[in-house]
């Protein structure tokens, strides 16, 4: 059989198969389709958005941390400055008090020196054999104590009732012009409230009256009682 005859037979056979398939209603399956690669563009965009979000979040947190540190540093600086200011003020107050205490001590020392000098002159005058009138003028007159007590008692404030007639004895020191420069309780009355009332009255009195010779004794002891002992 020649080549042409074989080709013709194969063509008839294929045509016969097609005719038979069409007659039976059966079609051969289509050839498989090639798989398409998935589209990753949407996923890539989502990844990029997440990266940007994370980067923004990191920057925000870093900014917050930096702001917090700066605020804490400002607060610490303000606290240090306040502490330094308080320490400086305390030191200034301390120095001021030291100066005031020194001035007060110097004033008291001068007053005591004047008092000692006045007493020394009085003692020297008595030792030198001064006349009787001169001796009397060196010390307070007999009525001077009552005169001082009367002035001071007008300033005594003691609302409570007292049992008996307690007597407080106070040493009073005065400047030549009469200003009271010191006081000391040398004999308590036994009633603390009465003693304190007498000392407060001396503070309120401030100055002593002049004696009959026109002078103010530099120091004297005075007894104070609620009622006159002669009553």
Number of C-alpha atoms within 10 A of each C-alpha: 5 6 8 8 9 11 11 10 12 11 11 12 12 11 12 12 12 14 11 12 13 11 9 9 7 10 9 6 6 6 6 6 6 6 6 6 6 6 8 8 9 9 10 11 11 11 12 12 12 12 12 12 12 12 12 12 12 12 12 12 12 12 12 12 12 12 12 12 12 12 12 12 12 12 12 12 12 12 12 12 12 12 12 12 12 12 12 12 12 12 12 12 12 12 12 12 12 12 12 12 12 12 12 12 12 12 13 14 12 12 19 18 12 16 20 14 13 18 17 12 13 17 13 12 15 16 10 9 10 13 11 10 8 13 16 14 17 20 18 20 15 11 10 19 15 14 15 17 16 12 16 22 17 11 16 20 13 13 6 8 7 12 8 9 13 18 20 23 18 21 15 19 23 23 20 17 15 17 16 19 19 16 17 12 17 13 13 15 18 11 13 10 12 23 21 17 15 25 18 15 17 23 15 13 18 13 19 23 16 17 19 13 11 10 16 23 26 25 21 16 14 18 17 23 18 18 11 8 10 4 4
